[in-house]
Structures are given as structure tokens and as C-alpha cells.
């Protein structure tokens, strides 16, 4: 193997490693927190509105006046903005699992703020989900594909522009 070949392989390996920048970690935390807190606020607000069924759909419009529901909707809009941002630089199969710690946040908020009872089965399920995230978090944020010589020739020719 020539020096040039070793250089090319080293360069290709360096390009394949995808380390997240602090701003990207911040986006993932924003996704987790805005979704968790937003869902919890919606749950609290809807518990104040009461049951909604097909015969009482007008209650959904009444719900839009509830401050907890308004705050939940605003946070969920922030969630979608953060989520779209993350999907612009990472695969869906990386973004979804990496935000799974949100299940712990929802469980804690539900338990201590909404005073919901969480069974041992729910806690065990949440623990299993969070542990499984470790398998995903160890991989790159983008699926790597080996670049072929044909693709390199197209990029060099400018035909793909």
C-alpha cells in the first residue's frame, strides 16, 4: 500500500466519524424537553377540560383557552422545529432513540407533578427503553455509505450541481 493510499484511507476514516457538536447535543436535549414538558402540560390541561367524545367535540375549542394547553402547544411547536433541525443533519433512526430519555422526564413529571401512579411494569419498560438507547448512541448520526469511484467522478465533473 502506497503512502497516498494510506492517506486516502485515513482521510476517508476521519470523514466517516460523526462527532456531535455541542449545538447538536443542545438540539437533542431541546427535542427531549419540549416534547416531554409539552405533553405533560397538554395532559394537565385536558384533565381540567374533561372527557371529549364525538358528541362533545366543541370542548376541543374550549380547551384552546386553557393556559396549560396553550403552553403545551407552544412547546410542541418548539419540539417540531428542533426535530426538523435534527433530521437535517442526522438519520431518523438516530434522532428518535437518542431522545428516549424523554420517557424518564415524562414519567417523573407525571409522577410528581400530575400525581399519577406508575407501576413497576411501566418503570421497567422505561428503563429498558433507555438502556437500549446505548446501542444506538454508539453509532454514527448518519448512515455511512462507501463512496464509489463513479460517484467521485461525478462529483469532480460538476455534473451533480
Secondary structure, 3 states (H helix, E strand, C coil): CCHHHHHHHHHHHHHHCCCCCHHHHHHHHHHHHHHHHHHHHHHHHHHHHCCCCHHHCHHHHHHCCCHHHHHHHHHHHHHHHHHHHHHHHCCHHHHHHHCCCHHHHHHHHHHHCCCCCCCHHHHHHHHHHHHHHHHHHCCCCCCCCCCCHHHHHHHHHCCCC
